[in-house]
């Protein structure tokens, strides 16, 4: 992704840390958004909608996306990418934060 997306992600994770003061929470949120297994929310947006999370937020504000349908589709995306049930549960829990 580009530098702006990465900076926005860092800013978001910094704000999460201010609230939680937990590095494990930061790690879980980061994994929910980007990870090496290509199962993060950023990967979902890129693969299914060909946009990044910044464009997604813009389009949500313009009501071009149904948030509930997007969450449902993200769960389906995770289910197709993650075969281990406990990893899927962890992915779903992490996704709640974003």
TIBA-483644 format. One record per residue: x, y, z of N, C-alpha, C in turn; residue in one letter. Coordinates in steps of 0.2 Angstrom, whole numbers, padded with zeros to 4 digits, always signed. Layout:
XYZXYZXYZa...
***
This chain:
+0004-0006+0000+0000+0000+0000+0004+0006+0000x+0001+0012-0001+0005+0018-0001+0007+0021+0006x+0011+0026+0006+0013+0029+0012+0007+0032+0016x+0003+0035+0013-0003+0038+0017-0007+0033+0020x-0008+0027+0017-0012+0022+0020-0008+0019+0026x-0002+0018+0025+0003+0016+0031+0003+0021+0037x+0003+0027+0035+0003+0032+0040-0003+0032+0044x-0009+0032+0040-0016+0032+0043-0016+0026+0048x-0014+0020+0046-0014+0014+0050-0010+0015+0056x-0004+0018+0056+0000+0019+0062-0003+0024+0066x-0006+0029+0064-0010+0034+0068-0016+0030+0071x-0019+0026+0068-0025+0022+0071-0023+0018+0076x-0017+0014+0075-0015+0010+0080-0012+0014+0086x-0009+0020+0085-0007+0024+0091-0013+0026+0095x-0018+0028+0092-0024+0029+0096-0027+0024+0099x-0027+0018+0097-0029+0012+0100-0025+0010+0106x-0018+0012+0106-0013+0011+0111-0015+0016+0117x-0017+0022+0115-0018+0027+0120-0024+0025+0124x-0029+0021+0121-0035+0019+0125-0033+0012+0129x-0030+0008+0126-0029+0001+0129-0022+0000+0133x-0017+0004+0131-0010+0003+0134-0008-0004+0134x-0010-0007+0128-0008-0015+0127-0005-0016+0120x+0001-0018+0121+0004-0020+0114+0001-0026+0111x-0002-0031+0115-0005-0036+0112-0012-0034+0108x-0015-0029+0111-0021-0027+0107-0019-0023+0101x-0013-0020+0101-0011-0016+0095-0009-0022+0090x-0006-0027+0092-0004-0033+0087-0010-0036+0084x-0015-0037+0088-0021-0040+0086-0025-0036+0081x-0025-0029+0082-0028-0025+0077-0024-0024+0071x-0017-0024+0071-0013-0024+0065-0014-0030+0061x-0015-0036+0064-0016-0042+0061-0023-0042+0057x-0027-0039+0061-0034-0039+0058-0034-0035+0051x-0030-0030+0051-0030-0025+0045-0025-0028+0040x-0019-0029+0042-0014-0032+0037-0010-0038+0040x-0009-0043+0037-0005-0048+0039-0001-0052+0033x+0003-0056+0035+0007-0060+0030+0003-0065+0026x-0003-0068+0029-0007-0073+0027-0012-0070+0022x-0012-0064+0021-0016-0060+0016-0024-0061+0018x-0025-0061+0025-0032-0062+0027-0034-0056+0031x-0031-0050+0030-0032-0044+0034-0038-0040+0030x-0041-0035+0033-0046-0031+0030-0044-0028+0024x-0037-0025+0024-0034-0022+0018-0034-0027+0012x-0032-0033+0014-0032-0038+0008-0039-0039+0006x-0044-0040+0010-0051-0041+0008-0053-0035+0003x-0052-0029+0005-0054-0023+0001-0051-0023-0005x-0044-0025-0005-0041-0025-0012-0043-0030-0016x-0044-0036-0014-0046-0042-0018-0053-0042-0020x-0057-0040-0016-0064-0040-0018-0067-0033-0021x-0064-0028-0019-0067-0021-0021-0062-0017-0025x-0055-0019-0025-0050-0016-0028-0049-0008-0025x-0050-0008-0019-0049-0001-0015-0045-0002-0009x-0042+0003-0006-0039+0003+0000-0044+0005+0006x-0042+0005+0012-0046+0007+0017-0048+0014+0017x-0044+0018+0015-0045+0026+0015-0051+0027+0010x-0050+0024+0004-0056+0025-0001-0062+0021+0001x-0062+0016+0005-0067+0013+0008-0071+0017+0013x-0067+0021+0017-0070+0026+0022-0074+0031+0018x-0071+0034+0013-0074+0039+0009-0081+0036+0006x-0081+0030+0003-0086+0027+0000-0092+0026+0005x-0090+0024+0011-0095+0023+0017-0098+0029+0018x-0095+0035+0019-0098+0041+0020-0102+0043+0014x-0101+0041+0008-0105+0043+0003-0111+0038+0002x-0111+0033+0006-0116+0028+0007-0116+0023+0000x-0110+0022-0002-0109+0018-0008-0108+0011-0006x-0107+0010+0000-0106+0003+0003-0111+0002+0009x-0114-0004+0009-0118-0006+0015-0113-0009+0020x-0113-0006+0026-0108-0008+0031-0110-0015+0033x-0116-0017+0034-0118-0024+0036-0116-0029+0031x-0117-0027+0025-0116-0032+0019-0108-0033+0019x-0104-0027+0020-0097-0028+0020-0095-0032+0025x-0097-0031+0031-0095-0036+0037-0097-0043+0035x-0103-0044+0032-0104-0051+0031-0099-0054+0025x-0098-0050+0020-0093-0052+0015-0086-0053+0018x-0085-0049+0023-0078-0050+0026-0078-0057+0029x-0083-0058+0033-0083-0065+0036-0083-0071+0031x-0086-0070+0026-0086-0075+0021-0079-0076+0018x-0075-0070+0017-0069-0069+0014-0064-0073+0019x-0065-0072+0026-0060-0075+0031-0062-0082+0031x-0068-0084+0030-0070-0091+0030-0066-0095+0024x-0066-0092+0019-0063-0095+0013-0055-0095+0013x-0052-0091+0017-0045-0090+0017-0042-0094+0023x-0046-0095+0028-0043-0098+0034-0047-0105+0035x-0043-0110+0035-0046-0117+0036-0046-0119+0043x-0042-0117+0047-0042-0119+0054-0047-0115+0058x-0052-0119+0062-0057-0116+0065-0055-0111+0071x-0050-0113+0074-0048-0108+0080-0045-0102+0077x-0041-0102+0071-0039-0096+0068-0044-0092+0065x-0049-0095+0063-0055-0091+0060-0059-0088+0066x-0059-0091+0071-0063-0087+0077-0058-0081+0079x-0052-0082+0079-0047-0077+0081-0048-0071+0076x-0048-0073+0070-0049-0068+0064-0055-0064+0065x-0061-0067+0067-0067-0064+0068-0067-0059+0074x-0064-0062+0079-0063-0057+0085-0059-0051+0084x-0054-0052+0080-0049-0046+0078-0053-0041+0074x-0057-0044+0069-0061-0040+0065-0066-0035+0068x-0068-0038+0074-0073-0033+0078-0070-0027+0079x-0064-0027+0081-0061-0020+0083-0060-0015+0077x-0060-0018+0071-0059-0013+0066-0066-0011+0063x
***
